């Protein structure tokens, strides 16, 4: 997800930069398409026709997806959130609310790291739901699994204008506000959701004190060893947790995205100079290295290699150590939604959220066991990581990132599979992957077998760099790509693709926006980010326009229902609007599709100088909104919202 003006604009620039590529021709540029297909046929996974073990497996054929019937919400922007007529949108949990039993009440004037370790963290992003009891498919009780992506210090602390002027105590509060929260929630008889006080599964995971194990091919590698961890197998915490996914065995996957913004130091003559430059390190925007030397790449040369992974957490076992699954590669992870292959293995789809970066897929070597969670515990440690190549004719291939194959060898600086995974971006460069317009969330549709990819925007793409899947220069609006795996199998090594929609104002000239279906004056959107599919197989889109909302849609970010089938394919409707300065994140349905959880991130941050004559940066002391409390002295608080139809019906009609 994008990051923002004043302090926010500095973070937005992280996504806005395009990392320089090598000037020499890559192997992908030298290969012919025929040679590529021949080589991948040998290396790819064999598709079978065995019956799927889970509903998440690819379908044998597409099903008709019904349309939406709710009355559309008008466009606009103000200090509050809004939902379509006939629905309630209630605050479920806010930054600072208690998670652990001993958590003190939130006091914004007297924050401490010790309190924040026990309270709900900042900037809620991905939201996952695990029904309780496990395996029940219940929709009235479960575990809410929430990422806390990053912090906006000037909105968190009174009197602070510059994040790099934060005190040691404030920095520790900000660090503790990162990570993840696992909160037990229940639906009351009144139709309202609430956290379960002192729930036995409730947990905070932070970079201050949560030990995470490193597993998979890169575990123990010399490039992951530090003075504190000479074995290279344990690391404190997880950072910049963006989108994620829930596995068929109920574990929670969380992707580490813009990890570069935490690391300071000088890269000159650094042993990891080329690797770090490819990830934008050092990119210090938080000032943590002043008080925590592990974030100084000169003090701890390898610490930054220990971030940028997918972390697996077992929400059903609060004592279990989370694990960084290195087999899934190191880059700026935007999500890890997943689906079963036809022969029962798990495919995990991942975007690398930066301009001109790539789409990835990981397929496990072993099969999922639906009867025994323990068998699946380390399933994500073995398998094949692939990167996508999109061809102009609407075909595509998955190219395997495998050591000693296709140029990923010692001659190109890869001495082992660990090296390939640590430098997954550079490996993908060599394989000739297709640079995309900020690939963010990737969502398989269990009803149809299709997969949807949000390409949020790319203002840096020039006219000489456009192609079929990235068709516009100076792309402020983004697009959504629909891919169809070969034979409907998520384990296949090829696919076909099409643009579901190119976003933006349909009234603008064709070179700026061209919707594939008619849409309303209120319904069109820009900058697609997170995606979700409801129980009827319908697609929902969350947007993130960043500071550029006045240039893209002129309205607040929100949640949109997007038709994917029939005569109205490509038509969208506005369902929910966030307050000014916020982005929409984390769409997640209960199994019965009667509750829709959404995350409102950084209210009062984005583009607030353009809001009703607000000509200064929004701060703790003078915020553009005090959502959701609207209490004097209370700053805006990122929150998770629970949406329900007033009559108890399914979301969307």
WORAMO-V500869 format. One record per residue. N is the residue number from 1. D_CENTER is the distance of its C-alpha to the mean C-alpha in whole Angstrom. Layout:
n=N d_center=D_CENTER
n=N d_center=D_CENTER
This chain:
n=1 d_center=7
n=2 d_center=10
n=3 d_center=13
n=4 d_center=17
n=5 d_center=21
n=6 d_center=23
n=7 d_center=21
n=8 d_center=18
n=9 d_center=19
n=10 d_center=20
n=11 d_center=16
n=12 d_center=15
n=13 d_center=18
n=14 d_center=15
n=15 d_center=13
n=16 d_center=17
n=17 d_center=18
n=18 d_center=19
n=19 d_center=20
n=20 d_center=23
n=21 d_center=24
n=22 d_center=27
n=23 d_center=30
n=24 d_center=32
n=25 d_center=31
n=26 d_center=29
n=27 d_center=30
n=28 d_center=27
n=29 d_center=30
n=30 d_center=33
n=31 d_center=32
n=32 d_center=33
n=33 d_center=31
n=34 d_center=34
n=35 d_center=34
n=36 d_center=30
n=37 d_center=30
n=38 d_center=33
n=39 d_center=32
n=40 d_center=28
n=41 d_center=31
n=42 d_center=32
n=43 d_center=29
n=44 d_center=27
n=45 d_center=26
n=46 d_center=29
n=47 d_center=28
n=48 d_center=30
n=49 d_center=31
n=50 d_center=31
n=51 d_center=30
n=52 d_center=27
n=53 d_center=26
n=54 d_center=24
n=55 d_center=23
n=56 d_center=20
n=57 d_center=22
n=58 d_center=22
n=59 d_center=25
n=60 d_center=28
n=61 d_center=28
n=62 d_center=27
n=63 d_center=27
n=64 d_center=28
n=65 d_center=25
n=66 d_center=27
n=67 d_center=26
n=68 d_center=26
n=69 d_center=28
n=70 d_center=27
n=71 d_center=29
n=72 d_center=27
n=73 d_center=26
n=74 d_center=27
n=75 d_center=25
n=76 d_center=26
n=77 d_center=24
n=78 d_center=26
n=79 d_center=25
n=80 d_center=24
n=81 d_center=22
n=82 d_center=24
n=83 d_center=23
n=84 d_center=25
n=85 d_center=29
n=86 d_center=30
n=87 d_center=26
n=88 d_center=26
n=89 d_center=23
n=90 d_center=23
n=91 d_center=22
n=92 d_center=21
n=93 d_center=20
n=94 d_center=20
n=95 d_center=19
n=96 d_center=22
n=97 d_center=23
n=98 d_center=25
n=99 d_center=23
n=100 d_center=25
n=101 d_center=29
n=102 d_center=30
n=103 d_center=28
n=104 d_center=30
n=105 d_center=30
n=106 d_center=27
n=107 d_center=30
n=108 d_center=28
n=109 d_center=31
n=110 d_center=31
n=111 d_center=28
n=112 d_center=28
n=113 d_center=26
n=114 d_center=27
n=115 d_center=27
n=116 d_center=23
n=117 d_center=23
n=118 d_center=24
n=119 d_center=22
n=120 d_center=19
n=121 d_center=17
n=122 d_center=15
n=123 d_center=13
n=124 d_center=11
n=125 d_center=8
n=126 d_center=6
n=127 d_center=10
n=128 d_center=12
n=129 d_center=15
n=130 d_center=18
n=131 d_center=21
n=132 d_center=25
n=133 d_center=27
n=134 d_center=25
n=135 d_center=25
n=136 d_center=27
n=137 d_center=24
n=138 d_center=25
n=139 d_center=24
n=140 d_center=26
n=141 d_center=25
n=142 d_center=22
n=143 d_center=19
n=144 d_center=16
n=145 d_center=13
n=146 d_center=11
n=147 d_center=9
n=148 d_center=11
n=149 d_center=9
n=150 d_center=12
n=151 d_center=16
n=152 d_center=18
n=153 d_center=21
n=154 d_center=24
n=155 d_center=23
n=156 d_center=23
n=157 d_center=26
n=158 d_center=30
n=159 d_center=31
n=160 d_center=29
n=161 d_center=28
n=162 d_center=27
n=163 d_center=24
n=164 d_center=26
n=165 d_center=29
n=166 d_center=27
n=167 d_center=30
n=168 d_center=29
n=169 d_center=29
n=170 d_center=26
n=171 d_center=24
n=172 d_center=24
n=173 d_center=23
n=174 d_center=20
n=175 d_center=19
n=176 d_center=20
n=177 d_center=18
n=178 d_center=15
n=179 d_center=13
n=180 d_center=13
n=181 d_center=16
n=182 d_center=17
n=183 d_center=20
n=184 d_center=22
n=185 d_center=23
n=186 d_center=25
n=187 d_center=27
n=188 d_center=30
n=189 d_center=33
n=190 d_center=33
n=191 d_center=29
n=192 d_center=27
n=193 d_center=25
n=194 d_center=25
n=195 d_center=24
n=196 d_center=26
n=197 d_center=28
n=198 d_center=28
n=199 d_center=26
n=200 d_center=27
n=201 d_center=24
n=202 d_center=22
n=203 d_center=21
n=204 d_center=19
n=205 d_center=17
n=206 d_center=18
n=207 d_center=19
n=208 d_center=22
n=209 d_center=23
n=210 d_center=21
n=211 d_center=22
n=212 d_center=20
n=213 d_center=21
n=214 d_center=21
n=215 d_center=21
n=216 d_center=22
n=217 d_center=23
n=218 d_center=23
n=219 d_center=24
n=220 d_center=27
n=221 d_center=27
n=222 d_center=29
n=223 d_center=26
n=224 d_center=24
n=225 d_center=27
n=226 d_center=28
n=227 d_center=31
n=228 d_center=29
n=229 d_center=28
n=230 d_center=31
n=231 d_center=30
n=232 d_center=26
n=233 d_center=25
n=234 d_center=24
n=235 d_center=21
n=236 d_center=21
n=237 d_center=18
n=238 d_center=14
n=239 d_center=12
n=240 d_center=10
n=241 d_center=7
n=242 d_center=4
n=243 d_center=2
n=244 d_center=6
n=245 d_center=9
n=246 d_center=13
n=247 d_center=15
n=248 d_center=19
n=249 d_center=20
n=250 d_center=18
n=251 d_center=16
n=252 d_center=13
n=253 d_center=10
n=254 d_center=8
n=255 d_center=6
n=256 d_center=8
n=257 d_center=8
n=258 d_center=11
n=259 d_center=13
n=260 d_center=16
n=261 d_center=16
n=262 d_center=18
n=263 d_center=21
n=264 d_center=24
n=265 d_center=27
n=266 d_center=29
n=267 d_center=28
n=268 d_center=31
n=269 d_center=33
n=270 d_center=30
n=271 d_center=30
n=272 d_center=26
n=273 d_center=27
n=274 d_center=26
n=275 d_center=23
n=276 d_center=21
n=277 d_center=22
n=278 d_center=20
n=279 d_center=17
n=280 d_center=18
n=281 d_center=20
n=282 d_center=22
n=283 d_center=20
n=284 d_center=21
n=285 d_center=20
n=286 d_center=20
n=287 d_center=24
n=288 d_center=23
n=289 d_center=25
n=290 d_center=28
n=291 d_center=28
n=292 d_center=26
n=293 d_center=28
n=294 d_center=25
n=295 d_center=23
n=296 d_center=26
n=297 d_center=26
n=298 d_center=29
n=299 d_center=30
n=300 d_center=27
n=301 d_center=27
n=302 d_center=25
n=303 d_center=22
n=304 d_center=20
n=305 d_center=20
n=306 d_center=19
n=307 d_center=15
n=308 d_center=12
n=309 d_center=12
n=310 d_center=11
n=311 d_center=12
n=312 d_center=14
n=313 d_center=16
n=314 d_center=19
n=315 d_center=19
n=316 d_center=22
n=317 d_center=24
n=318 d_center=23
n=319 d_center=25
n=320 d_center=23
n=321 d_center=22
n=322 d_center=18
n=323 d_center=18
n=324 d_center=16
n=325 d_center=16
n=326 d_center=17
n=327 d_center=18
n=328 d_center=15
n=329 d_center=15
n=330 d_center=14
n=331 d_center=12
n=332 d_center=9
n=333 d_center=7
n=334 d_center=3
n=335 d_center=4
n=336 d_center=8
n=337 d_center=9
n=338 d_center=13
n=339 d_center=17
n=340 d_center=20
n=341 d_center=22
n=342 d_center=26
n=343 d_center=27
n=344 d_center=25
n=345 d_center=23
n=346 d_center=19
n=347 d_center=17
n=348 d_center=13
n=349 d_center=11
n=350 d_center=9
n=351 d_center=8
n=352 d_center=9
n=353 d_center=8
n=354 d_center=12
n=355 d_center=15
n=356 d_center=17
n=357 d_center=14
n=358 d_center=14
n=359 d_center=13
n=360 d_center=13
n=361 d_center=14
n=362 d_center=16
n=363 d_center=19
n=364 d_center=21
n=365 d_center=24
n=366 d_center=25
n=367 d_center=25
n=368 d_center=24
n=369 d_center=27
n=370 d_center=26
n=371 d_center=29
n=372 d_center=28
n=373 d_center=25
n=374 d_center=27
n=375 d_center=27
n=376 d_center=23
n=377 d_center=22
n=378 d_center=22
n=379 d_center=22
n=380 d_center=18
n=381 d_center=21
n=382 d_center=23
n=383 d_center=22
n=384 d_center=21
n=385 d_center=18
n=386 d_center=18
n=387 d_center=17
n=388 d_center=18
n=389 d_center=21
n=390 d_center=22
n=391 d_center=25
n=392 d_center=27
n=393 d_center=29
n=394 d_center=26
n=395 d_center=26
n=396 d_center=23
n=397 d_center=23
n=398 d_center=21
n=399 d_center=22
n=400 d_center=22
n=401 d_center=22
n=402 d_center=25
n=403 d_center=27
n=404 d_center=31
n=405 d_center=30
n=406 d_center=29
n=407 d_center=30
n=408 d_center=27
n=409 d_center=31
n=410 d_center=32
n=411 d_center=34
n=412 d_center=30
n=413 d_center=30
n=414 d_center=28
n=415 d_center=30
n=416 d_center=28
n=417 d_center=25
n=418 d_center=24
n=419 d_center=24
n=420 d_center=22
n=421 d_center=19
n=422 d_center=20
n=423 d_center=20
n=424 d_center=18
n=425 d_center=17
n=426 d_center=21
n=427 d_center=22
n=428 d_center=20
n=429 d_center=22
n=430 d_center=25
n=431 d_center=24
n=432 d_center=24
n=433 d_center=20
n=434 d_center=20
n=435 d_center=18
n=436 d_center=16
n=437 d_center=15
n=438 d_center=12
n=439 d_center=10
n=440 d_center=6
n=441 d_center=6
n=442 d_center=9
n=443 d_center=11
n=444 d_center=14
n=445 d_center=17
n=446 d_center=19
n=447 d_center=22
n=448 d_center=22
n=449 d_center=21
n=450 d_center=19
n=451 d_center=16
n=452 d_center=14
n=453 d_center=12
n=454 d_center=11
n=455 d_center=12
n=456 d_center=12
n=457 d_center=15
n=458 d_center=17
n=459 d_center=20
n=460 d_center=21
n=461 d_center=22
n=462 d_center=26
n=463 d_center=28
n=464 d_center=29
n=465 d_center=26
n=466 d_center=25
n=467 d_center=25
n=468 d_center=25
n=469 d_center=21
n=470 d_center=20
n=471 d_center=24
n=472 d_center=24
n=473 d_center=25
n=474 d_center=23
n=475 d_center=21
n=476 d_center=19
n=477 d_center=18
n=478 d_center=16
n=479 d_center=17
n=480 d_center=15
n=481 d_center=16
n=482 d_center=18
n=483 d_center=19
n=484 d_center=21
n=485 d_center=22
n=486 d_center=25
n=487 d_center=28
n=488 d_center=25
n=489 d_center=24
n=490 d_center=20
n=491 d_center=22
n=492 d_center=24
n=493 d_center=24
n=494 d_center=24
n=495 d_center=23
n=496 d_center=24
n=497 d_center=22
n=498 d_center=22
n=499 d_center=21
n=500 d_center=20
n=501 d_center=20
n=502 d_center=21
n=503 d_center=20
n=504 d_center=22
n=505 d_center=25
n=506 d_center=27
n=507 d_center=30
n=508 d_center=30
n=509 d_center=31
n=510 d_center=30
n=511 d_center=29
n=512 d_center=26
n=513 d_center=25
n=514 d_center=26
n=515 d_center=25
n=516 d_center=26
n=517 d_center=27
n=518 d_center=29
n=519 d_center=27
n=520 d_center=28
n=521 d_center=29
n=522 d_center=26
n=523 d_center=24
n=524 d_center=22
n=525 d_center=19
n=526 d_center=17
n=527 d_center=14
n=528 d_center=12
n=529 d_center=8
n=530 d_center=7
n=531 d_center=10
n=532 d_center=12
n=533 d_center=15
n=534 d_center=18
n=535 d_center=21
n=536 d_center=23
n=537 d_center=21
n=538 d_center=20
n=539 d_center=17
n=540 d_center=15
n=541 d_center=13
n=542 d_center=11
n=543 d_center=12
n=544 d_center=12
n=545 d_center=15
n=546 d_center=15
n=547 d_center=19
n=548 d_center=20
n=549 d_center=20
n=550 d_center=24
n=551 d_center=24
n=552 d_center=21
n=553 d_center=22
n=554 d_center=24
n=555 d_center=23
n=556 d_center=20
n=557 d_center=16
n=558 d_center=16
n=559 d_center=16
n=560 d_center=17
n=561 d_center=19
n=562 d_center=19
n=563 d_center=22
n=564 d_center=22
n=565 d_center=25
n=566 d_center=29
n=567 d_center=31
n=568 d_center=28
n=569 d_center=25
n=570 d_center=23
n=571 d_center=24
n=572 d_center=22
n=573 d_center=23
n=574 d_center=21
n=575 d_center=21
n=576 d_center=20
n=577 d_center=20
n=578 d_center=18
n=579 d_center=21
n=580 d_center=21
n=581 d_center=19
n=582 d_center=16
n=583 d_center=13
n=584 d_center=12
n=585 d_center=9
n=586 d_center=8
n=587 d_center=11
n=588 d_center=13
n=589 d_center=16
n=590 d_center=19
n=591 d_center=21
n=592 d_center=24
n=593 d_center=21
n=594 d_center=23
n=595 d_center=21
n=596 d_center=18
n=597 d_center=16
n=598 d_center=13
n=599 d_center=12
n=600 d_center=14
n=601 d_center=13
n=602 d_center=15
n=603 d_center=18
n=604 d_center=21
n=605 d_center=19
n=606 d_center=18
n=607 d_center=22
n=608 d_center=24
n=609 d_center=27
n=610 d_center=27
n=611 d_center=27
n=612 d_center=31
n=613 d_center=32
n=614 d_center=30
n=615 d_center=31
n=616 d_center=30
n=617 d_center=26
n=618 d_center=25
n=619 d_center=26
n=620 d_center=27
n=621 d_center=30
n=622 d_center=30
n=623 d_center=27
n=624 d_center=26
n=625 d_center=25
n=626 d_center=26
n=627 d_center=24
n=628 d_center=24
n=629 d_center=27
n=630 d_center=29
n=631 d_center=31
n=632 d_center=33
n=633 d_center=32
n=634 d_center=28
n=635 d_center=25
n=636 d_center=22
n=637 d_center=20
n=638 d_center=17
n=639 d_center=17
n=640 d_center=16
n=641 d_center=18
n=642 d_center=20
n=643 d_center=21
n=644 d_center=24
n=645 d_center=27
n=646 d_center=30
n=647 d_center=32
n=648 d_center=30
n=649 d_center=29
n=650 d_center=25
n=651 d_center=23
n=652 d_center=24
n=653 d_center=27
